[in-house]
Amino acid sequence: MAVDPTGEDLAAFLAGDPDSPVVMLNLLRFAEGGREPYREYSEAFQRTFAPRYGVEVIYAGNGETALVAEDGQQWDAVLLVRYPTRRAFSQMVADPEYRQITHLRRRALSEAVLQPTQPWGRRPDSGTTSG
């Protein structure tokens, strides 16, 4: 299962406005024993890379029993992370020092979704739905 973005993923990500801010939705499924390595990754991320790249963790929490979801759509943890620009995210994941801690994230996770989001009203196809 996918855990890290590929070079192709990053190119598509930057094809949008690379200087626009982005909030990244992180859906995480932990591997057996993965919470501890993820805690180590998260602490290193917050200590070093959040300040270096102007990143803000808006929300981090454990997933609970889903009220509405298909099989396999339940997640162990959810994070919302604000990056000042798409370019800042791309620079961070290319940072050699950051790459030294990604083994912790890979070891911790069996599956992940990293989905960039934009506030409604920023694109012509934006709208609201009830949920």
N, CA, C and O atoms as a GROMACS GRO file, in nm:
protein
  524
    1MET      N    1   0.083  -0.118   0.000
    1MET     CA    2   0.000   0.000   0.000
    1MET      C    3   0.088   0.125   0.000
    1MET      O    4   0.202   0.122   0.047
    2ALA      N    5   0.036   0.232  -0.052
    2ALA     CA    6   0.111   0.357  -0.062
    2ALA      C    7   0.128   0.424   0.074
    2ALA      O    8   0.035   0.426   0.155
    3VAL      N    9   0.248   0.479   0.097
    3VAL     CA   10   0.275   0.553   0.220
    3VAL      C   11   0.340   0.688   0.188
    3VAL      O   12   0.309   0.788   0.253
    4ASP      N   13   0.430   0.691   0.089
    4ASP     CA   14   0.502   0.814   0.052
    4ASP      C   15   0.465   0.857  -0.089
    4ASP      O   16   0.436   0.773  -0.174
    5PRO      N   17   0.467   0.989  -0.115
    5PRO     CA   18   0.443   1.036  -0.251
    5PRO      C   19   0.562   1.002  -0.342
    5PRO      O   20   0.677   1.000  -0.299
    6THR      N   21   0.531   0.977  -0.469
    6THR     CA   22   0.635   0.953  -0.569
    6THR      C   23   0.674   1.085  -0.634
    6THR      O   24   0.608   1.187  -0.612
    7GLY      N   25   0.780   1.083  -0.714
    7GLY     CA   26   0.818   1.203  -0.789
    7GLY      C   27   0.708   1.248  -0.881
    7GLY      O   28   0.686   1.368  -0.899
    8GLU      N   29   0.637   1.153  -0.941
    8GLU     CA   30   0.524   1.185  -1.029
    8GLU      C   31   0.411   1.251  -0.950
    8GLU      O   32   0.349   1.346  -0.997
    9ASP      N   33   0.386   1.199  -0.829
    9ASP     CA   34   0.284   1.259  -0.742
    9ASP      C   35   0.320   1.404  -0.710
    9ASP      O   36   0.234   1.492  -0.715
   10LEU      N   37   0.447   1.428  -0.677
   10LEU     CA   38   0.490   1.564  -0.641
   10LEU      C   39   0.482   1.659  -0.760
   10LEU      O   40   0.446   1.776  -0.744
   11ALA      N   41   0.514   1.610  -0.879
   11ALA     CA   42   0.505   1.693  -0.999
   11ALA      C   43   0.360   1.736  -1.024
   11ALA      O   44   0.334   1.852  -1.055
   12ALA      N   45   0.267   1.642  -1.010
   12ALA     CA   46   0.125   1.674  -1.027
   12ALA      C   47   0.080   1.772  -0.919
   12ALA      O   48   0.003   1.864  -0.947
   13PHE      N   49   0.127   1.753  -0.798
   13PHE     CA   50   0.094   1.840  -0.686
   13PHE      C   51   0.140   1.983  -0.714
   13PHE      O   52   0.067   2.079  -0.687
   14LEU      N   53   0.261   1.998  -0.768
   14LEU     CA   54   0.316   2.130  -0.796
   14LEU      C   55   0.260   2.192  -0.924
   14LEU      O   56   0.282   2.310  -0.951
   15ALA      N   57   0.187   2.113  -1.003
   15ALA     CA   58   0.127   2.166  -1.125
   15ALA      C   59   0.020   2.268  -1.092
   15ALA      O   60  -0.011   2.356  -1.173
   16GLY      N   61  -0.039   2.258  -0.971
   16GLY     CA   62  -0.126   2.365  -0.923
   16GLY      C   63  -0.038   2.484  -0.892
   16GLY      O   64   0.081   2.482  -0.926
   17ASP      N   65  -0.091   2.585  -0.831
   17ASP     CA   66  -0.012   2.702  -0.796
   17ASP      C   67   0.089   2.665  -0.688
   17ASP      O   68   0.050   2.644  -0.573
   18PRO      N   69   0.220   2.654  -0.720
   18PRO     CA   70   0.318   2.609  -0.622
   18PRO      C   71   0.336   2.706  -0.505
   18PRO      O   72   0.392   2.668  -0.402
   19ASP      N   73   0.290   2.830  -0.521
   19ASP     CA   74   0.306   2.928  -0.415
   19ASP      C   75   0.179   2.949  -0.333
   19ASP      O   76   0.173   3.040  -0.250
   20SER      N   77   0.078   2.866  -0.357
   20SER     CA   78  -0.045   2.878  -0.279
   20SER      C   79  -0.036   2.792  -0.153
   20SER      O   80   0.026   2.686  -0.154
   21PRO      N   81  -0.099   2.839  -0.044
   21PRO     CA   82  -0.101   2.758   0.078
   21PRO      C   83  -0.185   2.633   0.057
   21PRO      O   84  -0.270   2.628  -0.032
   22VAL      N   85  -0.160   2.531   0.138
   22VAL     CA   86  -0.234   2.406   0.126
   22VAL      C   87  -0.248   2.343   0.264
   22VAL      O   88  -0.157   2.348   0.346
   23VAL      N   89  -0.365   2.284   0.286
   23VAL     CA   90  -0.386   2.203   0.405
   23VAL      C   91  -0.391   2.058   0.358
   23VAL      O   92  -0.471   2.022   0.272
   24MET      N   93  -0.303   1.977   0.417
   24MET     CA   94  -0.291   1.836   0.377
   24MET      C   95  -0.369   1.750   0.475
   24MET      O   96  -0.344   1.753   0.596
   25LEU      N   97  -0.464   1.675   0.422
   25LEU     CA   98  -0.536   1.575   0.499
   25LEU      C   99  -0.450   1.449   0.502
   25LEU      O  100  -0.412   1.398   0.397
   26ASN      N  101  -0.420   1.400   0.621
   26ASN     CA  102  -0.344   1.277   0.639
   26ASN      C  103  -0.435   1.174   0.704
   26ASN      O  104  -0.486   1.195   0.814
   27LEU      N  105  -0.456   1.063   0.636
   27LEU     CA  106  -0.529   0.950   0.692
   27LEU      C  107  -0.427   0.839   0.710
   27LEU      O  108  -0.359   0.800   0.615
   28LEU      N  109  -0.415   0.788   0.831
   28LEU     CA  110  -0.307   0.695   0.863
   28LEU      C  111  -0.361   0.563   0.915
   28LEU      O  112  -0.451   0.558   0.998
   29ARG      N  113  -0.302   0.455   0.864
   29ARG     CA  114  -0.329   0.321   0.916
   29ARG      C  115  -0.195   0.267   0.964
   29ARG      O  116  -0.100   0.254   0.887
   30PHE      N  117  -0.189   0.236   1.095
   30PHE     CA  118  -0.063   0.193   1.154
   30PHE      C  119  -0.037   0.045   1.129
   30PHE      O  120  -0.128  -0.038   1.132
   31ALA      N  121   0.089   0.015   1.106
   31ALA     CA  122   0.136  -0.124   1.103
   31ALA      C  123   0.138  -0.176   1.246
   31ALA      O  124   0.129  -0.098   1.340
   32GLU      N  125   0.151  -0.305   1.260
   32GLU     CA  126   0.165  -0.365   1.394
   32GLU      C  127   0.283  -0.298   1.466
   32GLU      O  128   0.394  -0.297   1.413
   33GLY      N  129   0.259  -0.243   1.584
   33GLY     CA  130   0.364  -0.176   1.660
   33GLY      C  131   0.405  -0.042   1.603
   33GLY      O  132   0.510   0.010   1.640
   34GLY      N  133   0.324   0.016   1.515
   34GLY     CA  134   0.364   0.137   1.444
   34GLY      C  135   0.345   0.268   1.518
   34GLY      O  136   0.400   0.370   1.477
   35ARG      N  137   0.269   0.268   1.624
   35ARG     CA  138   0.243   0.396   1.693
   35ARG      C  139   0.371   0.457   1.752
   35ARG      O  140   0.387   0.579   1.748
   36GLU      N  141   0.459   0.376   1.806
   36GLU     CA  142   0.582   0.428   1.866
   36GLU      C  143   0.676   0.490   1.761
   36GLU      O  144   0.722   0.602   1.781
   37PRO      N  145   0.704   0.421   1.650
   37PRO     CA  146   0.789   0.487   1.549
   37PRO      C  147   0.723   0.613   1.492
   37PRO      O  148   0.792   0.709   1.457
   38TYR      N  149   0.588   0.614   1.483
   38TYR     CA  150   0.522   0.735   1.433
   38TYR      C  151   0.535   0.849   1.534
   38TYR      O  152   0.552   0.964   1.495
   39ARG      N  153   0.529   0.818   1.663
   39ARG     CA  154   0.549   0.919   1.766
   39ARG      C  155   0.689   0.979   1.753
   39ARG      O  156   0.705   1.101   1.762
   40GLU      N  157   0.790   0.896   1.731
   40GLU     CA  158   0.927   0.944   1.713
   40GLU      C  159   0.936   1.034   1.589
   40GLU      O  160   0.997   1.141   1.594
   41TYR      N  161   0.876   0.990   1.479
   41TYR     CA  162   0.874   1.070   1.356
   41TYR      C  163   0.807   1.204   1.382
   41TYR      O  164   0.860   1.309   1.345
   42SER      N  165   0.691   1.201   1.447
   42SER     CA  166   0.613   1.322   1.472
   42SER      C  167   0.690   1.422   1.559
   42SER      O  168   0.688   1.542   1.532
   43GLU      N  169   0.758   1.372   1.662
   43GLU     CA  170   0.836   1.460   1.748
   43GLU      C  171   0.950   1.526   1.670
   43GLU      O  172   0.973   1.646   1.685
   44ALA      N  173   1.021   1.450   1.588
   44ALA     CA  174   1.129   1.506   1.506
   44ALA      C  175   1.073   1.606   1.406
   44ALA      O  176   1.133   1.711   1.383
   45PHE      N  177   0.959   1.573   1.347
   45PHE     CA  178   0.895   1.662   1.251
   45PHE      C  179   0.859   1.795   1.317
   45PHE      O  180   0.891   1.902   1.264
   46GLN      N  181   0.794   1.789   1.432
   46GLN     CA  182   0.752   1.912   1.502
   46GLN      C  183   0.871   1.994   1.549
   46GLN      O  184   0.867   2.117   1.543
   47ARG      N  185   0.974   1.929   1.594
   47ARG     CA  186   1.092   1.997   1.649
   47ARG      C  187   1.173   2.066   1.540
   47ARG      O  188   1.218   2.179   1.558
   48THR      N  189   1.191   2.000   1.427
   48THR     CA  190   1.284   2.049   1.325
   48THR      C  191   1.217   2.105   1.201
   48THR      O  192   1.247   2.216   1.159
   49PHE      N  193   1.126   2.030   1.144
   49PHE     CA  194   1.078   2.064   1.010
   49PHE      C  195   0.958   2.158   1.010
   49PHE      O  196   0.943   2.238   0.917
   50ALA      N  197   0.873   2.149   1.110
   50ALA     CA  198   0.762   2.244   1.118
   50ALA      C  199   0.813   2.387   1.124
   50ALA      O  200   0.768   2.471   1.046
   51PRO      N  201   0.908   2.419   1.215
   51PRO     CA  202   0.957   2.556   1.216
   51PRO      C  203   1.037   2.593   1.091
   51PRO      O  204   1.028   2.705   1.042
   52ARG      N  205   1.116   2.498   1.040
   52ARG     CA  206   1.201   2.526   0.923
   52ARG      C  207   1.118   2.562   0.800
   52ARG      O  208   1.158   2.650   0.722
   53TYR      N  209   1.004   2.496   0.782
   53TYR     CA  210   0.924   2.517   0.661
   53TYR      C  211   0.792   2.589   0.687
   53TYR      O  212   0.708   2.599   0.597
   54GLY      N  213   0.772   2.639   0.808
   54GLY     CA  214   0.651   2.714   0.838
   54GLY      C  215   0.526   2.629   0.841
   54GLY      O  216   0.418   2.674   0.802
   55VAL      N  217   0.539   2.505   0.887
   55VAL     CA  218   0.430   2.408   0.888
   55VAL      C  219   0.355   2.417   1.021
   55VAL      O  220   0.415   2.436   1.126
   56GLU      N  221   0.223   2.402   1.014
   56GLU     CA  222   0.140   2.402   1.135
   56GLU      C  223   0.050   2.279   1.135
   56GLU      O  224  -0.026   2.257   1.041
   57VAL      N  225   0.060   2.200   1.240
   57VAL     CA  226  -0.034   2.088   1.257
   57VAL      C  227  -0.160   2.148   1.318
   57VAL      O  228  -0.160   2.193   1.432
   58ILE      N  229  -0.267   2.150   1.238
   58ILE     CA  230  -0.394   2.209   1.281
   58ILE      C  231  -0.469   2.114   1.373
   58ILE      O  232  -0.529   2.157   1.471
   59TYR      N  233  -0.464   1.986   1.340
   59TYR     CA  234  -0.536   1.886   1.418
   59TYR      C  235  -0.466   1.752   1.403
   59TYR      O  236  -0.419   1.717   1.294
   60ALA      N  237  -0.458   1.678   1.513
   60ALA     CA  238  -0.409   1.540   1.510
   60ALA      C  239  -0.492   1.462   1.611
   60ALA      O  240  -0.505   1.502   1.726
   61GLY      N  241  -0.548   1.349   1.567
   61GLY     CA  242  -0.629   1.271   1.658
   61GLY      C  243  -0.644   1.127   1.612
   61GLY      O  244  -0.617   1.094   1.496
   62ASN      N  245  -0.686   1.042   1.705
   62ASN     CA  246  -0.711   0.902   1.675
   62ASN      C  247  -0.847   0.885   1.610
   62ASN      O  248  -0.943   0.953   1.646
   63GLY      N  249  -0.855   0.794   1.514
   63GLY     CA  250  -0.983   0.759   1.455
   63GLY      C  251  -1.062   0.672   1.551
   63GLY      O  252  -1.005   0.589   1.622
   64GLU      N  253  -1.191   0.691   1.552
   64GLU     CA  254  -1.280   0.606   1.631
   64GLU      C  255  -1.365   0.525   1.535
   64GLU      O  256  -1.343   0.531   1.414
   65THR      N  257  -1.459   0.452   1.586
   65THR     CA  258  -1.547   0.372   1.501
   65THR      C  259  -1.622   0.464   1.405
   65THR      O  260  -1.686   0.560   1.448
   66ALA      N  261  -1.613   0.435   1.278
   66ALA     CA  262  -1.676   0.518   1.176
   66ALA      C  263  -1.828   0.507   1.184
   66ALA      O  264  -1.883   0.399   1.206
   67LEU      N  265  -1.895   0.619   1.168
   67LEU     CA  266  -2.041   0.619   1.164
   67LEU      C  267  -2.091   0.577   1.027
   67LEU      O  268  -2.188   0.502   1.015
   68VAL      N  269  -2.024   0.625   0.923
   68VAL     CA  270  -2.059   0.590   0.785
   68VAL      C  271  -1.929   0.564   0.711
   68VAL      O  272  -1.847   0.655   0.696
   69ALA      N  273  -1.908   0.442   0.666
   69ALA     CA  274  -1.788   0.408   0.590
   69ALA      C  275  -1.804   0.268   0.533
   69ALA      O  276  -1.867   0.181   0.593
   70GLU      N  277  -1.745   0.249   0.418
   70GLU     CA  278  -1.738   0.116   0.359
   70GLU      C  279  -1.628   0.038   0.430
   70GLU      O  280  -1.544   0.097   0.498
   71ASP      N  281  -1.626  -0.093   0.414
   71ASP     CA  282  -1.519  -0.174   0.470
   71ASP      C  283  -1.384  -0.121   0.421
   71ASP      O  284  -1.368  -0.089   0.304
   72GLY      N  285  -1.289  -0.113   0.511
   72GLY     CA  286  -1.155  -0.069   0.475
   72GLY      C  287  -1.137   0.081   0.474
   72GLY      O  288  -1.027   0.130   0.445
   73GLN      N  289  -1.242   0.158   0.505
   73GLN     CA  290  -1.229   0.303   0.504
   73GLN      C  291  -1.210   0.364   0.643
   73GLN      O  292  -1.211   0.486   0.658
   74GLN      N  293  -1.193   0.282   0.741
   74GLN     CA  294  -1.171   0.331   0.877
   74GLN      C  295  -1.020   0.353   0.896
   74GLN      O  296  -0.939   0.271   0.853
   75TRP      N  297  -0.983   0.465   0.960
   75TRP     CA  298  -0.843   0.502   0.975
   75TRP      C  299  -0.805   0.509   1.122
   75TRP      O  300  -0.889   0.540   1.207
   76ASP      N  301  -0.678   0.482   1.152
   76ASP     CA  302  -0.629   0.484   1.290
   76ASP      C  303  -0.606   0.626   1.341
   76ASP      O  304  -0.625   0.654   1.459
   77ALA      N  305  -0.565   0.715   1.252
   77ALA     CA  306  -0.537   0.853   1.292
   77ALA      C  307  -0.564   0.947   1.176
   77ALA      O  308  -0.557   0.909   1.059
   78VAL      N  309  -0.595   1.071   1.211
   78VAL     CA  310  -0.624   1.176   1.113
   78VAL      C  311  -0.545   1.300   1.154
   78VAL      O  312  -0.542   1.338   1.271
   79LEU      N  313  -0.481   1.362   1.056
   79LEU     CA  314  -0.411   1.488   1.080
   79LEU      C  315  -0.449   1.587   0.972
   79LEU      O  316  -0.471   1.550   0.857
   80LEU      N  317  -0.456   1.713   1.010
   80LEU     CA  318  -0.467   1.824   0.915
   80LEU      C  319  -0.343   1.909   0.936
   80LEU      O  320  -0.318   1.959   1.046
   81VAL      N  321  -0.265   1.926   0.829
   81VAL     CA  322  -0.137   1.996   0.839
   81VAL      C  323  -0.134   2.107   0.735
   81VAL      O  324  -0.152   2.083   0.616
   82ARG      N  325  -0.112   2.230   0.782
   82ARG     CA  326  -0.108   2.346   0.692
   82ARG      C  327   0.037   2.375   0.653
   82ARG      O  328   0.125   2.389   0.738
   83TYR      N  329   0.059   2.384   0.521
   83TYR     CA  330   0.188   2.423   0.466
   83TYR      C  331   0.172   2.562   0.406
   83TYR      O  332   0.069   2.590   0.344
   84PRO      N  333   0.270   2.650   0.423
   84PRO     CA  334   0.255   2.786   0.371
   84PRO      C  335   0.242   2.789   0.219
   84PRO      O  336   0.175   2.876   0.163
   85THR      N  337   0.306   2.692   0.152
   85THR     CA  338   0.293   2.679   0.007
   85THR      C  339   0.312   2.532  -0.031
   85THR      O  340   0.368   2.453   0.045
   86ARG      N  341   0.264   2.499  -0.149
   86ARG     CA  342   0.289   2.365  -0.203
   86ARG      C  343   0.440   2.343  -0.220
   86ARG      O  344   0.492   2.234  -0.197
   87ARG      N  345   0.507   2.450  -0.261
   87ARG     CA  346   0.652   2.442  -0.280
   87ARG      C  347   0.722   2.407  -0.149
   87ARG      O  348   0.818   2.330  -0.149
   88ALA      N  349   0.676   2.464  -0.036
   88ALA     CA  350   0.737   2.434   0.094
   88ALA      C  351   0.724   2.285   0.126
   88ALA      O  352   0.818   2.224   0.177
   89PHE      N  353   0.608   2.224   0.095
   89PHE     CA  354   0.592   2.080   0.117
   89PHE      C  355   0.692   2.003   0.033
   89PHE      O  356   0.759   1.912   0.082
   90SER      N  357   0.703   2.039  -0.094
   90SER     CA  358   0.794   1.970  -0.186
   90SER      C  359   0.939   1.986  -0.141
   90SER      O  360   1.016   1.890  -0.146
   91GLN      N  361   0.977   2.105  -0.097
   91GLN     CA  362   1.113   2.126  -0.049
   91GLN      C  363   1.141   2.046   0.077
   91GLN      O  364   1.251   1.993   0.096
   92MET      N  365   1.039   2.037   0.164
   92MET     CA  366   1.057   1.961   0.287
   92MET      C  367   1.083   1.814   0.258
   92MET      O  368   1.177   1.756   0.312
   93VAL      N  369   1.001   1.752   0.172
   93VAL     CA  370   1.019   1.609   0.147
   93VAL      C  371   1.148   1.580   0.072
   93VAL      O  372   1.195   1.466   0.072
   94ALA      N  373   1.208   1.682   0.007
   94ALA     CA  374   1.337   1.665  -0.061
   94ALA      C  375   1.455   1.696   0.029
   94ALA      O  376   1.569   1.667  -0.006
   95ASP      N  377   1.430   1.755   0.146
   95ASP     CA  378   1.535   1.793   0.239
   95ASP      C  379   1.610   1.668   0.286
   95ASP      O  380   1.547   1.577   0.339
   96PRO      N  381   1.742   1.662   0.268
   96PRO     CA  382   1.818   1.543   0.309
   96PRO      C  383   1.801   1.509   0.458
   96PRO      O  384   1.799   1.392   0.495
   97GLU      N  385   1.790   1.611   0.542
   97GLU     CA  386   1.772   1.586   0.685
   97GLU      C  387   1.634   1.525   0.712
   97GLU      O  388   1.620   1.436   0.797
   98TYR      N  389   1.531   1.573   0.640
   98TYR     CA  390   1.398   1.515   0.655
   98TYR      C  391   1.400   1.369   0.610
   98TYR      O  392   1.338   1.283   0.674
   99ARG      N  393   1.469   1.342   0.503
   99ARG     CA  394   1.472   1.205   0.450
   99ARG      C  395   1.536   1.107   0.549
   99ARG      O  396   1.514   0.986   0.540
  100GLN      N  397   1.613   1.160   0.644
  100GLN     CA  398   1.674   1.075   0.746
  100GLN      C  399   1.572   1.025   0.849
  100GLN      O  400   1.600   0.928   0.920
  101ILE      N  401   1.456   1.090   0.859
  101ILE     CA  402   1.355   1.043   0.955
  101ILE      C  403   1.238   0.970   0.888
  101ILE      O  404   1.153   0.914   0.957
  102THR      N  405   1.234   0.970   0.756
  102THR     CA  406   1.118   0.909   0.688
  102THR      C  407   1.111   0.758   0.709
  102THR      O  408   1.004   0.699   0.694
  103HIS      N  409   1.224   0.694   0.744
  103HIS     CA  410   1.218   0.551   0.772
  103HIS      C  411   1.124   0.522   0.889
  103HIS      O  412   1.059   0.417   0.892
  104LEU      N  413   1.117   0.614   0.985
  104LEU     CA  414   1.026   0.597   1.098
  104LEU      C  415   0.881   0.597   1.051
  104LEU      O  416   0.801   0.516   1.096
  105ARG      N  417   0.848   0.688   0.962
  105ARG     CA  418   0.711   0.697   0.909
  105ARG      C  419   0.677   0.572   0.828
  105ARG      O  420   0.569   0.516   0.843
  106ARG      N  421   0.770   0.531   0.742
  106ARG     CA  422   0.745   0.411   0.661
  106ARG      C  423   0.728   0.287   0.748
  106ARG      O  424   0.643   0.203   0.719
  107ARG      N  425   0.809   0.275   0.853
  107ARG     CA  426   0.798   0.160   0.943
  107ARG      C  427   0.667   0.164   1.022
  107ARG      O  428   0.610   0.059   1.054
  108ALA      N  429   0.619   0.284   1.052
  108ALA     CA  430   0.501   0.301   1.135
  108ALA      C  431   0.371   0.269   1.061
  108ALA      O  432   0.274   0.224   1.122
  109LEU      N  433   0.368   0.293   0.930
  109LEU     CA  434   0.242   0.291   0.857
  109LEU      C  435   0.231   0.172   0.764
  109LEU      O  436   0.327   0.131   0.700
  110SER      N  437   0.111   0.117   0.758
  110SER     CA  438   0.082   0.016   0.657
  110SER      C  439   0.013   0.081   0.537
  110SER      O  440   0.016   0.027   0.426
  111GLU      N  441  -0.049   0.196   0.559
  111GLU     CA  442  -0.118   0.266   0.451
  111GLU      C  443  -0.140   0.412   0.492
  111GLU      O  444  -0.155   0.442   0.611
  112ALA      N  445  -0.140   0.500   0.395
  112ALA     CA  446  -0.165   0.642   0.423
  112ALA      C  447  -0.230   0.707   0.303
  112ALA      O  448  -0.212   0.665   0.189
  113VAL      N  449  -0.306   0.810   0.331
  113VAL     CA  450  -0.360   0.900   0.229
  113VAL      C  451  -0.307   1.038   0.263
  113VAL      O  452  -0.324   1.085   0.376
  114LEU      N  453  -0.244   1.104   0.168
  114LEU     CA  454  -0.206   1.245   0.179
  114LEU      C  455  -0.285   1.318   0.071
  114LEU      O  456  -0.254   1.306  -0.048
  115GLN      N  457  -0.385   1.392   0.112
  115GLN     CA  458  -0.471   1.459   0.015
  115GLN      C  459  -0.466   1.609   0.036
  115GLN      O  460  -0.511   1.659   0.139
  116PRO      N  461  -0.411   1.682  -0.062
  116PRO     CA  462  -0.411   1.827  -0.052
  116PRO      C  463  -0.556   1.878  -0.058
  116PRO      O  464  -0.639   1.823  -0.130
  117THR      N  465  -0.583   1.982   0.019
  117THR     CA  466  -0.716   2.043   0.016
  117THR      C  467  -0.702   2.193  -0.005
  117THR      O  468  -0.598   2.252   0.024
  118GLN      N  469  -0.807   2.253  -0.055
  118GLN     CA  470  -0.815   2.398  -0.072
  118GLN      C  471  -0.948   2.444  -0.014
  118GLN      O  472  -1.047   2.372  -0.024
  119PRO      N  473  -0.951   2.562   0.046
  119PRO     CA  474  -1.078   2.613   0.097
  119PRO      C  475  -1.179   2.632  -0.015
  119PRO      O  476  -1.142   2.667  -0.128
  120TRP      N  477  -1.304   2.610   0.014
  120TRP     CA  478  -1.408   2.637  -0.085
  120TRP      C  479  -1.403   2.783  -0.124
  120TRP      O  480  -1.376   2.871  -0.043
  121GLY      N  481  -1.431   2.807  -0.252
  121GLY     CA  482  -1.427   2.943  -0.302
  121GLY      C  483  -1.297   2.978  -0.371
  121GLY      O  484  -1.288   3.085  -0.432
  122ARG      N  485  -1.197   2.890  -0.366
  122ARG     CA  486  -1.068   2.919  -0.431
  122ARG      C  487  -1.064   2.872  -0.575
  122ARG      O  488  -0.982   2.922  -0.653
  123ARG      N  489  -1.150   2.776  -0.612
  123ARG     CA  490  -1.149   2.722  -0.748
  123ARG      C  491  -1.289   2.730  -0.805
  123ARG      O  492  -1.387   2.729  -0.730
  124PRO      N  493  -1.300   2.738  -0.938
  124PRO     CA  494  -1.432   2.748  -0.999
  124PRO      C  495  -1.522   2.628  -0.970
  124PRO      O  496  -1.644   2.644  -0.969
  125ASP      N  497  -1.465   2.508  -0.946
  125ASP     CA  498  -1.548   2.390  -0.923
  125ASP      C  499  -1.583   2.371  -0.776
  125ASP      O  500  -1.636   2.267  -0.738
  126SER      N  501  -1.553   2.471  -0.694
  126SER     CA  502  -1.579   2.456  -0.551
  126SER      C  503  -1.728   2.472  -0.523
  126SER      O  504  -1.802   2.529  -0.603
  127GLY      N  505  -1.767   2.421  -0.411
  127GLY     CA  506  -1.907   2.429  -0.372
  127GLY      C  507  -1.923   2.372  -0.234
  127GLY      O  508  -1.826   2.337  -0.168
  128THR      N  509  -2.043   2.363  -0.193
  128THR     CA  510  -2.070   2.308  -0.061
  128THR      C  511  -2.160   2.189  -0.075
  128THR      O  512  -2.242   2.179  -0.167
  129THR      N  513  -2.144   2.100   0.017
  129THR     CA  514  -2.234   1.985   0.026
  129THR      C  515  -2.268   1.967   0.172
  129THR      O  516  -2.194   2.012   0.260
  130SER      N  517  -2.375   1.902   0.197
  130SER     CA  518  -2.407   1.872   0.337
  130SER      C  519  -2.352   1.736   0.369
  130SER      O  520  -2.339   1.650   0.282
  131GLY      N  521  -2.320   1.715   0.493
  131GLY     CA  522  -2.264   1.586   0.524
  131GLY      C  523  -2.288   1.551   0.663
  131GLY      O  524  -2.247   1.444   0.708
   0.00000   0.00000   0.00000
